[in-house]
Amino acid sequence: MSQNAQKLDMSVSAEKPLLLFVDDDPIIVDALSIVLQKDFDLITAESRKQVKSLLQDLSIKPSLALVDLGLPPKPHSPEEGFKLIEELMSLNDSFKILVLSGQNENENIHHALTLGAVDFIPKPCDMSLLKSRLDYQMTMLQAEFTEKELVLNETKILGESTALNTLRDLIQQFADTPFPVLIEGESGTGKELVAEELHKSSNRSNQPFLTINCAAFTPELLEAQLFGHTKGAFTGAAAERVGFFEEAGEGTLFLDEIGELPLALQSKLLRVLENGEFYRIGETRARLSKARIVAATNRDLKEEVRIGCFRQDLYHRLCVLTIHVPELKEREHDVLILMEHFRALYAAGNPQFELSDDAKAAIEQYSFPGNIRELRNITIRLSAKYSGKTVSVENLREELESDFNPQANDASNEEEFIAQELNDRNFHLDDKISEWEKKYINHALTKCNGNLSKAARMLGVNRTTLYSRLQRLNIDSNAE
């Protein structure tokens, strides 16, 4: 662990919470740090790469972040900031990310919020506004912590849709079997809640339930976390350590983001699944794990197998039992049930907002690309802005993706909507076509984690055509 990280860890137990502050402008960092350090222990970084390194060094992770969109190596593009938001949310679904950026075009604001950010503050910012927004998010974190304590022994999977009832039935069917379960679903759909419910409904419910995010560690650290190590097994191994396979005992070990598991570790996980055997790093004596394995992914593992990024034999071991978690748009009227839950939770003792009838109809038509996570963040913002008030459809539209328009979703109003667009003096058909083209490409790239070949197949074009359009539309083509 670096000296900087050690110092931060030592101060974590004090009254001040950790705040991750990411900006490549040293003047802004210095100026804001003077004010923010009164209330927070700051972790500062200037790039996405540096954030990853810092977080791997910290044994206690922050749950609050203030990030810029324009980061190296492309500070004039928001893409690095978008990727950082996605990475932070993959590490912790409850991460409260506030964007502080001068790249405050509507499209950037809405996309950042859809990815999981809870607030967007344009530069230059008013310090009192920034502090109040940070304080509010700390209140939200405390509310979520309290909720977890209150509902520890109650179900947290809310909804009455056919898709959700099917999900509940599968959880009950698979709960007591000893076989691995693979949970598939888009980001923000609640895969970890499904894993927790599998454990709580099983005959292992009195045993530990442990979670490890396979995307949160370097391969070396991940291996040590999973299997443990002996004293002196590698540099920094000052003492013997028990791994998650041992700590889980006869309980459940939840491997989140299993698609990110390095190939070198996939063979070792396969051995555990086949006969329960594993080795601590630095030992030659085999140990036996009795934990049940539940894994989750938002990737297409069949495709990962096809391109050589995931072992076929491991995939077949993991998918003995598979649960698909439906996207929010597949869950009929559940959006209003979930919003009611979040509205009560995040009112923070203040009067709750109400949705107008038009707003209720509109939010049920919305596609929710960010799923439940996006709905939760929308509810948080509405609670802050419209406490005790009625939210109109116009108010609601300000919180949703920029391509949302409830009028456009209603065939009877389509001609009126088009007429309004054409009456805009700044309307240009080529610009409108390019705008939609760019949105579809960006969404495809996001869903495919930057993989051009996968995105091209999703869009129905060949890879060369997609690359040409990326250049023409000035979309970041530095795919991973």
C-alpha positions in Angstrom: 0.0 0.0 0.0 1.3 3.5 -0.9 2.1 6.0 1.9 -0.7 8.2 0.6 -3.2 5.4 0.8 -2.0 4.4 4.3 -2.5 7.9 5.5 -6.0 8.0 4.1 -6.9 4.7 5.7 -5.8 5.9 9.1 -8.0 8.9 8.9 -11.1 7.0 7.7 -12.3 6.2 11.2 -12.5 9.9 12.1 -15.7 11.9 11.8 -14.9 13.0 8.2 -16.0 10.7 5.3 -13.8 9.9 2.3 -14.3 11.9 -0.9 -12.7 11.0 -4.2 -11.9 14.2 -6.2 -10.9 13.7 -9.8 -9.7 16.6 -11.9 -6.6 17.3 -14.0 -6.5 21.0 -13.3 -4.2 21.5 -10.3 -5.5 25.1 -9.6 -9.1 23.8 -9.3 -7.9 20.9 -7.1 -5.9 23.1 -4.8 -8.7 25.7 -4.5 -11.5 23.3 -3.8 -9.4 21.1 -1.5 -8.9 24.0 0.9 -12.7 24.3 1.3 -13.6 20.6 1.1 -11.0 19.2 3.5 -12.8 20.8 6.4 -15.6 18.3 6.0 -14.0 15.4 4.0 -10.8 13.3 3.8 -9.8 13.9 0.2 -8.4 11.4 -2.3 -7.3 13.3 -5.3 -6.5 12.0 -8.8 -6.0 13.5 -12.2 -6.9 10.5 -14.5 -9.0 7.4 -14.7 -5.8 5.2 -14.6 -4.7 7.0 -11.4 -8.1 6.4 -9.8 -7.9 2.7 -10.4 -4.4 2.5 -8.8 -5.5 4.5 -5.8 -8.6 2.5 -5.1 -6.7 -0.8 -5.3 -4.4 0.5 -2.6 -7.3 1.4 -0.2 -8.7 -1.2 2.1 -11.7 1.1 2.8 -13.2 2.5 -0.3 -14.9 5.9 -0.7 -18.7 6.0 -1.5 -18.7 9.7 -2.6 -16.9 11.1 -5.7 -16.6 14.5 -7.4 -15.3 14.0 -10.9 -14.6 16.0 -14.1 -15.6 14.7 -17.5 -12.6 16.0 -19.4 -9.7 13.9 -18.2 -6.4 12.8 -19.7 -5.5 11.6 -22.3 -8.4 13.4 -24.0 -9.2 16.3 -21.7 -11.4 18.0 -24.4 -13.7 15.0 -24.7 -16.1 13.7 -22.0 -15.4 10.0 -22.9 -12.8 9.4 -20.1 -15.2 10.9 -17.6 -18.0 8.7 -18.8 -15.8 5.6 -18.6 -14.8 6.5 -15.0 -18.4 6.8 -14.0 -19.1 3.4 -15.4 -16.1 1.9 -13.6 -16.9 3.4 -10.3 -20.5 2.2 -10.5 -19.3 -1.3 -11.3 -17.2 -1.3 -8.1 -20.1 0.0 -6.0 -23.7 0.2 -7.2 -24.4 2.8 -4.4 -21.5 5.1 -5.3 -22.7 8.8 -5.2 -20.9 10.4 -8.1 -21.3 14.2 -8.6 -19.9 15.5 -11.9 -18.2 18.9 -11.8 -17.4 19.9 -15.4 -17.4 22.7 -17.9 -18.6 20.2 -20.6 -22.1 20.9 -19.5 -24.0 20.4 -22.8 -27.4 18.8 -22.2 -26.4 15.6 -23.9 -23.4 15.2 -21.6 -25.4 16.0 -18.5 -28.1 13.4 -19.3 -25.7 10.7 -20.4 -23.6 11.1 -17.2 -26.8 10.8 -15.1 -27.9 7.8 -17.0 -24.6 6.0 -16.4 -25.1 6.5 -12.7 -24.0 10.0 -11.6 -26.4 11.5 -9.1 -25.8 15.2 -9.9 -24.1 17.5 -12.4 -22.6 20.8 -11.4 -21.3 23.1 -14.1 -18.0 24.9 -13.8 -17.3 27.5 -12.5 -19.3 26.4 -9.4 -20.7 28.2 -6.5 -19.0 26.8 -3.4 -22.1 27.0 -1.2 -24.1 25.1 -3.8 -21.3 22.4 -4.2 -21.2 21.9 -0.4 -25.0 21.6 -0.1 -25.1 19.1 -2.9 -22.3 17.0 -1.3 -24.1 17.2 2.1 -27.3 16.0 0.5 -25.6 13.0 -1.0 -24.1 12.1 2.4 -27.6 12.2 3.8 -28.7 9.8 1.0 -25.8 7.4 1.8 -26.9 7.3 5.4 -30.5 6.7 4.3 -29.4 3.7 2.2 -27.3 2.3 5.1 -30.3 2.6 7.4 -32.5 0.9 4.8 -30.1 -2.1 4.6 -30.2 -2.4 8.3 -34.0 -2.3 8.4 -34.6 -4.7 5.6 -31.9 -7.2 6.3 -34.4 -10.0 6.8 -37.0 -8.8 4.4 -37.2 -9.1 0.6 -35.8 -6.1 -1.3 -37.0 -7.2 -4.8 -40.0 -5.0 -5.3 -42.6 -5.2 -8.1 -45.7 -7.0 -9.3 -44.9 -7.5 -13.0 -45.0 -10.9 -14.8 -41.3 -10.7 -15.4 -40.5 -10.1 -11.8 -42.8 -12.9 -10.6 -41.0 -15.3 -12.9 -37.7 -14.1 -11.4 -39.0 -14.8 -7.9 -40.1 -18.3 -8.9 -36.6 -19.1 -10.3 -35.0 -17.8 -7.1 -37.1 -20.2 -5.0 -36.5 -23.1 -7.4 -32.7 -22.6 -7.3 -32.2 -21.5 -3.7 -31.5 -24.9 -2.1 -29.6 -26.6 -5.0 -25.8 -26.9 -4.5 -25.0 -26.0 -8.1 -23.6 -22.7 -9.2 -26.0 -20.0 -10.5 -25.1 -17.5 -13.2 -27.1 -14.3 -13.0 -27.3 -12.3 -16.3 -28.6 -8.8 -16.8 -27.8 -5.3 -17.8 -26.1 -2.9 -15.5 -28.4 -1.4 -12.8 -31.0 -4.2 -12.9 -30.3 -5.5 -9.4 -28.2 -8.6 -9.9 -26.6 -8.4 -6.5 -30.1 -8.3 -4.9 -31.0 -11.5 -6.7 -27.8 -13.1 -5.4 -28.7 -12.0 -1.8 -32.2 -13.3 -2.2 -30.9 -16.7 -3.4 -28.8 -16.9 -0.3 -31.5 -15.8 2.2 -34.0 -18.2 0.7 -31.6 -21.2 0.9 -30.7 -23.6 3.7 -27.3 -21.7 3.8 -29.0 -18.5 5.1 -27.3 -18.8 8.5 -23.9 -19.0 6.9 -21.8 -16.1 5.5 -22.7 -14.3 2.2 -19.6 -12.8 0.8 -19.3 -10.6 -2.3 -16.2 -9.9 -4.4 -16.1 -7.7 -7.5 -13.8 -9.3 -10.1 -13.3 -5.9 -11.8 -12.1 -4.2 -8.7 -8.6 -5.7 -8.4 -5.5 -6.4 -10.4 -5.1 -10.1 -11.2 -2.5 -10.6 -8.5 -4.7 -8.9 -5.8 -7.8 -10.8 -6.9 -6.1 -14.1 -6.6 -4.9 -13.3 -3.1 -8.4 -12.1 -2.2 -10.1 -15.3 -3.5 -7.6 -17.9 -2.4 -5.6 -16.3 0.4 -1.8 -16.5 0.9 0.9 -17.5 3.2 3.3 -15.1 5.0 6.0 -14.0 2.6 4.3 -15.4 -0.5 4.9 -12.2 -2.4 6.1 -8.6 -1.7 3.9 -7.1 0.9 2.5 -10.3 2.3 3.6 -9.6 5.8 1.2 -12.1 7.4 -0.9 -15.1 6.5 -4.3 -14.3 5.0 -7.5 -16.4 4.6 -9.2 -16.0 1.2 -12.9 -15.6 0.4 -13.3 -19.3 -0.4 -12.4 -20.2 3.1 -14.2 -17.2 4.8 -17.4 -18.1 3.1 -17.4 -21.5 4.8 -20.5 -23.4 3.8 -22.3 -20.1 2.8 -22.4 -18.3 -0.5 -19.6 -16.6 -2.4 -20.9 -14.1 -4.9 -18.5 -13.3 -7.8 -19.8 -10.1 -9.4 -18.6 -9.1 -12.8 -17.4 -12.6 -13.5 -16.8 -11.7 -17.2 -13.8 -9.6 -15.9 -12.1 -12.6 -14.3 -8.6 -12.8 -15.9 -7.9 -15.9 -17.9 -5.1 -17.0 -15.6 -7.5 -17.2 -12.7 -10.3 -18.9 -14.7 -8.6 -22.3 -14.6 -8.2 -22.0 -10.8 -11.9 -21.2 -10.4 -12.8 -24.1 -12.7 -10.9 -26.5 -10.3 -12.9 -25.2 -7.3 -16.1 -25.7 -9.2 -15.1 -29.2 -10.3 -13.9 -30.7 -7.0 -13.7 -27.8 -4.4 -9.9 -27.7 -4.4 -7.8 -24.6 -4.2 -4.4 -23.5 -3.1 -3.4 -20.5 -1.0 -0.7 -18.5 -2.8 2.7 -19.9 -1.5 1.3 -23.3 -0.4 1.4 -26.7 -2.0 -1.3 -28.2 0.2 -4.7 -28.4 -1.4 -7.6 -26.9 0.6 -11.3 -27.6 0.2 -14.1 -25.1 -0.3 -17.7 -25.9 0.6 -19.1 -22.6 -0.5 -21.8 -22.3 -3.1 -20.8 -20.1 -6.1 -23.1 -17.5 -7.5 -21.8 -15.4 -10.3 -23.1 -12.3 -12.2 -22.3 -10.6 -15.4 -23.6 -7.9 -17.8 -21.5 -9.3 -20.6 -22.5 -11.9 -23.2 -20.4 -14.8 -22.0 -21.1 -16.9 -25.0 -19.6 -14.1 -27.1 -16.7 -13.8 -24.7 -16.1 -17.6 -25.2 -16.3 -17.2 -29.0 -13.6 -14.5 -29.0 -11.3 -16.3 -26.6 -11.8 -14.1 -23.5 -13.6 -16.7 -21.4 -13.0 -20.4 -21.0 -15.7 -22.6 -22.6 -15.4 -25.3 -19.9 -15.7 -22.6 -17.1 -18.8 -21.1 -18.8 -20.5 -24.5 -18.9 -19.8 -25.1 -15.2 -21.2 -21.7 -14.2 -24.3 -21.8 -16.3 -25.8 -25.0 -14.9 -28.5 -22.8 -13.6 -29.1 -19.4 -15.1 -31.3 -16.5 -14.0 -32.0 -13.5 -16.4 -32.8 -10.3 -14.5 -35.2 -8.3 -16.6 -34.5 -4.7 -17.6 -36.8 -2.1 -16.0 -38.5 -1.5 -19.4 -39.6 -5.1 -19.4 -41.4 -4.8 -16.0 -44.7 -3.3 -16.9 -45.9 -0.9 -14.1 -43.1 -1.7 -11.6 -41.5 1.6 -12.3 -44.2 3.4 -10.2 -43.9 0.8 -7.4 -40.1 1.3 -7.3 -40.4 5.1 -7.4 -42.8 5.0 -4.5 -40.2 3.0 -2.5 -37.3 5.4 -3.4 -39.5 8.4 -2.8 -40.3 7.4 0.7 -36.6 6.5 1.4 -35.1 9.7 0.1 -37.6 12.2 1.4 -35.2 12.6 4.4 -38.0 13.7 6.6 -39.3 16.3 4.1 -42.7 16.3 2.3 -42.6 13.9 -0.7 -43.2 15.0 -4.2 -46.1 13.9 -6.3 -46.2 13.0 -10.0 -48.9 14.6 -12.2 -51.0 12.1 -14.2 -49.1 13.1 -17.4 -45.7 12.6 -15.6 -46.8 9.1 -14.4 -47.8 8.2 -18.0 -44.5 9.6 -19.3 -42.2 7.8 -16.9 -43.9 4.5 -17.7 -43.1 5.1 -21.4 -39.4 5.9 -20.8 -36.9 3.2 -21.7 -34.6 3.6 -18.7 -31.2 2.7 -20.3 -29.7 2.9 -16.8 -32.4 0.6 -15.3 -33.2 0.7 -11.6 -30.1 2.6 -10.7 -31.2 5.4 -13.1 -34.7 5.5 -11.6 -33.2 5.7 -8.1 -31.1 8.7 -9.1 -34.0 10.4 -10.8 -36.1 10.0 -7.6 -33.2 11.5 -5.5 -33.0 14.5 -7.7 -36.8 15.0 -7.8 -36.9 14.7 -4.0 -34.3 17.4 -3.7 -35.9 19.8 -6.2 -39.6 19.3 -5.7 -40.2 18.4 -2.0 -43.9 18.7 -1.3 -44.7 19.7 -4.9 -46.3 18.2 -7.9 -43.8 17.2 -10.7 -45.1 18.1 -14.1 -44.1 16.2 -17.3 -41.9 19.2 -18.2 -40.1 18.9 -14.8 -39.6 15.2 -15.4 -38.2 15.6 -18.9 -35.3 17.7 -17.4 -34.2 14.6 -15.5 -34.3 12.1 -18.3 -32.2 11.2 -21.3 -32.2 14.1 -23.9 -33.7 11.9 -26.6 -36.8 11.3 -24.4 -40.0 12.9 -25.5 -43.4 11.5 -24.3 -45.2 13.2 -27.2 -43.0 11.4 -29.7 -43.9 8.1 -28.1 -47.6 8.8 -28.7 -48.5 8.1 -32.3 -51.5 10.5 -32.1 -49.1 13.4 -31.3 -46.4 12.5 -33.8 -47.4 15.0 -36.4 -47.6 17.8 -33.9 -44.2 16.9 -32.5 -42.6 17.0 -36.0 -44.3 20.3 -36.7 -42.9 21.8 -33.6 -39.4 20.6 -34.5 -39.7 22.1 -38.0 -40.8 25.4 -36.7 -37.5 25.8 -34.9 -35.4 28.2 -36.9 -32.3 26.3 -36.1 -33.6 23.0 -37.4 -31.4 21.2 -39.9 -32.3 17.7 -41.1 -28.7 16.7 -41.5 -28.0 17.8 -37.9 -31.0 15.9 -36.6 -30.0 12.7 -38.5 -26.4 13.0 -37.2 -27.7 13.5 -33.6 -29.7 10.3 -33.7 -26.9 8.4 -35.4 -24.5 9.5 -32.7 -26.8 8.6 -29.9 -27.4 5.1 -31.2 -23.7 4.5 -31.8 -22.8 5.8 -28.3 -25.4 3.6 -26.7 -24.2 0.5 -28.6 -20.6 1.3 -27.6 -21.6 1.6 -24.0 -23.6 -1.6 -24.0 -20.6 -3.4 -25.6 -18.0 -1.9 -23.3 -16.3 -0.2 -26.2 -15.9 -3.4 -28.3 -16.2 -2.2 -31.9 -17.0 -5.6 -33.4 -19.8 -6.2 -31.0 -21.2 -2.7 -31.4 -21.1 -3.1 -35.2 -23.1 -6.3 -35.0 -25.6 -4.7 -32.7 -26.0 -1.7 -35.1 -26.3 -4.0 -38.2 -23.2 -2.6 -40.0 -19.8 -3.9 -40.6 -16.8 -2.9 -38.4 -15.2 -0.7 -41.2 -18.4 1.2 -41.7 -18.8 1.8 -38.0 -15.2 3.0 -37.7 -15.8 5.5 -40.6 -18.9 6.9 -38.9 -17.0 7.3 -35.6 -14.5 9.5 -37.4 -17.1 11.4 -39.3 -19.2 12.1 -36.1 -16.1 12.8 -34.0 -16.9 10.0 -31.6 -13.9 8.7 -29.5 -12.8 5.6 -31.3 -10.2 4.5 -28.7 -12.2 1.4 -28.1 -11.0 -1.1 -25.5 
